[in-house]
Amino acid sequence: MKKLLLTAVVAASSLSLAAPWKIDSSHSGANFGVKHLQISTVNGTLGTVSGTVDIDEKDVTKSKVDASIDVKDLNTKEPKRDDHLRSPDFFDVAKFPTATFKSTRFEKGAGNKVKVTGDLTMHGVTKSVTLDGELSGEVTNPWGGKVRAFSGTTTINRKDFGLGWNKTLEAGGLLVGEEVKVDIETELNPVAPAAAPAAAPAKK
């Protein structure tokens, strides 16, 4: 019995090391860049980034990311191009309004550097991608709240996710590059622990 209780205590303490942090959507964003005419880069932003990052302070490799990105609110500062990107030629936001990322592996690097591998689901297709990232330590904002940050960058081939529209240039090559660089910047706020249930009134 004592051995069983000890095992339960150890398991409970190990679980408590992973602290949940919520992505602060108002201070977070996802940017992308893709080659145009093979000579310049068109940059844009995606919509709201939300989700959680569970950070294990003792062993960062046990941390997890679960994030969602609103694709329908993408913006490249050109309305006609944005409408085309939202159409079935590209993201088809009427069917697939969001992209999600769920981590499957965390790797510790030098200092605050990390590599985060996970399943990226976009346009109804799921592929494994790896983010070269950085996980900051805690700071205190002017209102006394704890804040930290997670950032990551990766390059994907849009054709892997079924975003294959293109045009061939007269001189050869493609109008729109196939490789897309994605940068994610997030601020994180600690998730308050759930309140303990109120004790039942004592029987008289």
Sequence and secondary structure as in RCSB ss.txt:
>XXXX:A:sequence
MKKLLLTAVVAASSLSLAAPWKIDSSHSGANFGVKHLQISTVNGTLGTVSGTVDIDEKDVTKSKVDASIDVKDLN
TKEPKRDDHLRSPDFFDVAKFPTATFKSTRFEKGAGNKVKVTGDLTMHGVTKSVTLDGELSGEVTNPWGGKVRAF
SGTTTINRKDFGLGWNKTLEAGGLLVGEEVKVDIETELNPVAPAAAPAAAPAKK
>XXXX:A:secstr
 HHHHHHHHHHHHHHTTEEEEEEEEEEEEEEEEEEETTTEEEEEE S EEEEEEEESS GGG EEEEEEE TT B
 S HHHHHHHHSTTTT TTT  EEEEEEEEEEE STTEEEEEEEEEETTEEEEEEEEEEE   EE TTS EEEEE
EEEEEEEGGGGT     B TTSSBSEEEEEEEEEEEEEEE              
